[in-house]
């Protein structure tokens, strides 16, 4: 019985790694409190490096012992002394500086009720999104957009379709939408093949719109970013489609109707905090896979 909680933790830490290993189409990829970060977030295809003997190196080694195949995107000083904060395949963990203890979960400031990992996740999301060129996205934008959001989408999920059905309204609100592919049924699935066909279409905007209206695109294959974007979606913490990310990397929810999304973006621009589940009334569509 004493081993059961640890088993659950290892399962949580290993979920993404198991998903990678199961699909051959994915590339395998106590010290004093540090005053300055000693490691930067990794890029799209690399992991950060760590100086030997540092708390970051000990945190990495501890994580590797529990789940050898996960990808570590970032390790930095935690908001509480004596711990490192590690972002591993979209999940946040806290590892003691001596490498003996590991915690998973959300760390809140009791006074401000702020999620203390939010800034770290937003920073990592910005870095990862910056690796995806606009040419690899499907863009619906007004002539002079005031805001741009990145939206991980799927051609099958109901809330993705509902969002896209209002794409003209988002554009009228001054919001440019840059779609990224996230086939929720997994790599190699029929869903995945449809999305590859969309991204390989001559007119990708038309193909995406038709696919979201039950008119499957002509089957095509080409050099495409679908697998890469799916991988980054997992690494930014995607739990379901759609996933809307603001220009600062903040998660704005799943499906969010146009007026509320514009209001949330206005608040971010005004310097106010956008919480994952508070900036907008966006409970719909944030569950695994949407509906």
C-alpha positions as CSV (number, residue, x, y, z in Angstrom):
1,X,0.0,0.0,0.0
2,X,2.8,2.4,0.7
3,X,4.0,2.1,-2.9
4,X,0.7,3.0,-4.4
5,X,1.0,6.8,-4.3
6,X,4.5,6.6,-5.9
7,X,3.1,4.3,-8.6
8,X,0.4,6.9,-9.4
9,X,3.0,9.6,-9.5
10,X,5.2,7.6,-11.9
11,X,2.2,7.0,-14.1
12,X,1.5,10.7,-14.3
13,X,5.1,11.6,-15.1
14,X,5.3,8.9,-17.7
15,X,2.1,9.4,-19.6
16,X,3.5,11.6,-22.4
17,X,6.6,9.4,-22.7
18,X,4.5,6.3,-23.1
19,X,2.5,8.1,-25.8
20,X,5.8,8.8,-27.6
21,X,7.2,5.3,-27.3
22,X,3.9,3.8,-28.5
23,X,3.9,5.7,-31.8
24,X,6.9,5.3,-34.0
25,X,6.1,8.5,-36.0
26,X,7.2,10.6,-33.1
27,X,10.9,11.4,-32.8
28,X,12.4,10.1,-29.6
29,X,13.4,12.9,-28.2
30,X,21.2,19.9,-1.2
31,X,22.5,23.0,-2.6
32,X,22.1,26.6,-1.9
33,X,19.3,28.5,-3.5
34,X,20.4,29.8,-6.9
35,X,20.2,33.5,-7.2
36,X,20.0,33.3,-11.0
37,X,18.6,30.7,-13.3
38,X,21.3,28.5,-14.7
39,X,19.3,27.0,-17.5
40,X,17.0,28.3,-20.2
41,X,14.0,26.6,-21.7
42,X,14.7,24.2,-24.5
43,X,13.8,24.9,-28.1
44,X,11.4,22.7,-30.2
45,X,13.8,19.8,-30.6
46,X,16.4,20.1,-27.8
47,X,16.5,19.8,-24.0
48,X,18.3,22.2,-21.7
49,X,21.7,21.4,-20.3
50,X,22.8,21.6,-16.7
51,X,26.1,22.1,-14.9
52,X,27.1,19.1,-12.9
53,X,26.4,19.2,-9.2
54,X,23.8,21.9,-9.4
55,X,20.3,21.6,-7.9
56,X,19.0,21.6,-11.5
57,X,21.1,18.6,-12.4
58,X,20.0,16.7,-9.3
59,X,16.3,17.5,-10.2
60,X,16.9,16.2,-13.7
61,X,18.5,13.0,-12.4
62,X,15.6,12.4,-10.0
63,X,13.1,12.8,-12.8
64,X,15.1,10.5,-15.1
65,X,15.1,7.8,-12.4
66,X,11.3,7.9,-12.2
67,X,10.6,8.3,-16.0
68,X,13.7,7.9,-18.2
69,X,12.0,8.8,-21.5
70,X,10.1,12.0,-20.7
71,X,11.3,15.3,-22.2
72,X,12.4,18.0,-19.7
73,X,11.7,21.4,-21.2
74,X,12.7,23.6,-18.3
75,X,14.1,23.5,-14.8
76,X,14.5,26.7,-12.7
77,X,14.4,27.9,-9.2
78,X,11.0,27.3,-7.6
79,X,8.9,30.0,-5.9
80,X,9.6,28.3,-2.6
81,X,13.1,27.9,-1.2
82,X,14.8,24.5,-1.4
83,X,13.0,23.3,-4.5
84,X,13.4,23.4,-8.3
85,X,10.5,23.9,-10.6
86,X,10.5,21.4,-13.6
87,X,8.2,21.5,-16.6
88,X,8.1,18.0,-18.1
89,X,5.9,17.4,-21.1
90,X,3.5,20.1,-20.2
91,X,3.3,19.1,-16.5
92,X,4.8,21.0,-13.5
93,X,6.8,19.3,-10.8
94,X,8.7,20.5,-7.8
95,X,11.9,18.7,-6.9
96,X,13.9,19.3,-3.7
97,X,17.4,20.7,-4.2
98,X,18.9,17.5,-2.8
99,X,16.9,15.4,-5.3
100,X,15.1,13.4,-2.6
101,X,11.5,14.7,-2.9
102,X,9.2,15.3,-5.8
103,X,5.8,17.0,-5.8
104,X,3.3,17.4,-8.6
105,X,0.5,19.9,-8.6
106,X,-0.4,23.6,-8.7
107,X,1.4,25.8,-6.2
108,X,-0.7,28.8,-5.2
109,X,0.2,32.0,-3.2
110,X,-2.4,31.9,-0.4
111,X,-2.6,35.7,-0.2
112,X,-2.9,36.5,-3.8
113,X,-4.5,33.2,-4.9
114,X,-2.1,33.3,-7.9
115,X,-0.8,30.2,-9.6
116,X,2.9,30.5,-9.1
117,X,3.8,28.3,-12.1
118,X,1.8,30.5,-14.5
119,X,4.7,32.8,-15.5
120,X,7.0,29.9,-16.1
121,X,4.4,28.1,-18.3
122,X,3.6,31.2,-20.2
123,X,7.3,31.8,-20.9
124,X,7.8,28.3,-22.1
125,X,4.8,28.5,-24.3
126,X,6.1,31.7,-25.9
127,X,9.4,30.0,-26.6
128,X,7.8,26.9,-28.1
129,X,5.3,28.8,-30.2
130,X,8.1,31.0,-31.6
131,X,9.6,27.9,-33.2
132,X,6.5,27.5,-35.4
133,X,6.6,29.8,-38.4
134,X,3.5,31.5,-39.6
135,X,3.8,29.6,-42.9
136,X,3.2,26.4,-40.9
137,X,-0.1,27.8,-39.4
138,X,-3.5,28.3,-41.0
139,X,-4.3,31.9,-40.5
140,X,-7.7,33.7,-40.5
141,X,-7.0,37.4,-39.9
142,X,-8.6,40.8,-40.4
143,X,-6.7,43.4,-42.4
144,X,-5.3,45.2,-39.4
145,X,-5.6,42.8,-36.4
146,X,-5.3,44.2,-32.9
147,X,-4.5,40.9,-31.3
148,X,-3.3,37.5,-32.5
149,X,-4.1,34.2,-30.7
150,X,-2.7,30.7,-31.4
151,X,-5.3,28.0,-31.4
152,X,-4.6,24.3,-31.3
153,X,-7.4,22.7,-33.2
154,X,-8.8,19.4,-34.4
155,X,-11.1,18.9,-37.4
156,X,-13.4,16.5,-35.5
157,X,-14.1,18.1,-32.0
158,X,-17.4,19.9,-31.6
159,X,-16.1,23.0,-29.8
160,X,-13.3,23.4,-32.5
161,X,-16.1,23.5,-35.1
162,X,-18.2,25.9,-33.0
163,X,-15.2,28.2,-32.7
164,X,-14.5,28.1,-36.4
165,X,-18.1,28.7,-37.3
166,X,-17.6,32.1,-35.7
167,X,-14.3,32.9,-37.3
168,X,-15.6,36.0,-39.0
169,X,-16.8,37.3,-35.7
170,X,-13.4,36.9,-34.1
171,X,-11.9,38.7,-37.1
172,X,-14.5,41.5,-36.7
173,X,-13.4,41.9,-33.1
174,X,-9.9,42.6,-34.3
175,X,-8.6,39.1,-33.5
176,X,-6.3,37.2,-35.9
177,X,-6.5,33.4,-35.4
178,X,-3.5,31.3,-36.2
179,X,-4.5,27.6,-36.1
180,X,-2.0,24.9,-35.1
181,X,-2.7,21.2,-35.7
182,X,-3.6,18.9,-32.8
183,X,-5.3,15.6,-34.0
184,X,-6.8,14.6,-30.8
185,X,-7.1,10.9,-31.8
186,X,-3.4,10.7,-32.0
187,X,-0.6,10.4,-34.6
188,X,-1.4,7.9,-37.4
189,X,-5.1,8.0,-36.7
190,X,-7.8,8.8,-39.4
191,X,-8.1,12.2,-37.7
192,X,-4.4,12.8,-38.1
193,X,-4.5,11.8,-41.8
194,X,-7.3,14.3,-42.4
195,X,-5.3,17.0,-40.8
196,X,-2.2,16.2,-42.9
197,X,-4.5,16.4,-46.0
198,X,-5.7,19.8,-44.8
199,X,-2.2,21.2,-44.2
200,X,-1.1,19.7,-47.6
201,X,-4.1,21.3,-49.5
202,X,-3.5,24.0,-52.1
203,X,-6.0,26.2,-50.2
204,X,-5.5,25.2,-46.6
205,X,-8.1,27.7,-45.3
206,X,-10.8,26.3,-47.5
207,X,-9.8,22.7,-46.7
208,X,-9.9,23.3,-43.0
209,X,-13.3,25.0,-43.2
210,X,-14.7,22.1,-45.2
211,X,-13.2,19.5,-43.0
212,X,-14.9,21.1,-40.0
213,X,-18.2,20.8,-41.9
214,X,-18.0,17.1,-42.6
215,X,-16.5,17.5,-46.1
216,X,-13.2,15.6,-45.8
217,X,-10.3,16.9,-47.8
218,X,-8.8,15.0,-50.7
219,X,-6.2,12.7,-49.3
220,X,-2.8,14.2,-49.7
221,X,0.6,13.8,-48.1
222,X,3.6,16.2,-48.2
223,X,6.2,17.7,-45.9
224,X,4.0,19.1,-43.2
225,X,4.1,20.4,-39.6
226,X,1.3,18.3,-38.1
227,X,3.4,15.9,-36.1
228,X,5.6,18.8,-34.8
229,X,2.6,20.9,-33.8
230,X,1.0,18.0,-32.1
231,X,4.2,17.5,-30.1
232,X,4.4,21.2,-29.1
233,X,0.7,21.1,-28.1
234,X,1.5,18.4,-25.6
235,X,4.5,20.3,-24.3
236,X,2.5,23.5,-23.7
237,X,0.1,21.6,-21.4
238,X,-2.8,21.0,-23.8
239,X,-5.6,19.0,-22.1
240,X,-8.2,19.2,-24.9
241,X,-9.1,21.0,-28.1
242,X,-9.4,23.8,-28.8
243,X,-6.7,25.4,-26.7
244,X,-6.5,29.2,-27.1
245,X,-3.1,30.9,-26.2
246,X,-2.8,34.6,-25.9
247,X,0.2,36.6,-27.2
248,X,1.8,36.4,-23.7
249,X,1.5,32.6,-23.6
250,X,-1.5,32.6,-21.2
251,X,-4.1,29.9,-21.7
252,X,-7.5,31.6,-22.3
253,X,-9.6,28.5,-22.3
254,X,-11.2,26.1,-24.8
255,X,-14.1,27.5,-26.7
256,X,-14.5,31.2,-25.8
257,X,-17.2,33.3,-27.6
258,X,-15.9,36.3,-29.6
259,X,-16.9,39.1,-27.2
260,X,-15.4,37.4,-24.2
261,X,-12.2,36.5,-25.9
262,X,-11.8,40.2,-27.0
263,X,-12.4,41.3,-23.4
264,X,-9.8,38.8,-22.1
265,X,-7.2,40.1,-24.6
266,X,-8.0,43.7,-23.6
267,X,-7.4,42.8,-20.0
268,X,-4.0,41.2,-20.8
269,X,-3.1,44.3,-22.9
270,X,-4.0,46.5,-19.9
271,X,-1.5,44.5,-17.8
272,X,-4.0,42.6,-15.7
273,X,-3.5,38.9,-14.9
274,X,-5.3,36.4,-17.1
275,X,-5.9,33.2,-15.2
276,X,-6.4,29.8,-16.9
277,X,-9.9,29.5,-15.5
278,X,-10.9,33.0,-14.4
279,X,-10.0,35.5,-17.1
280,X,-12.8,34.2,-19.3
281,X,-15.9,32.1,-18.7
282,X,-14.5,29.2,-20.8
283,X,-15.2,26.0,-19.1
284,X,-16.7,24.5,-22.3
285,X,-14.2,22.6,-24.4
286,X,-11.3,22.6,-22.0
287,X,-11.8,18.9,-21.1
288,X,-9.8,16.2,-22.7
289,X,-10.6,16.1,-26.4
290,X,-13.3,18.7,-26.2
291,X,-16.8,17.6,-27.4
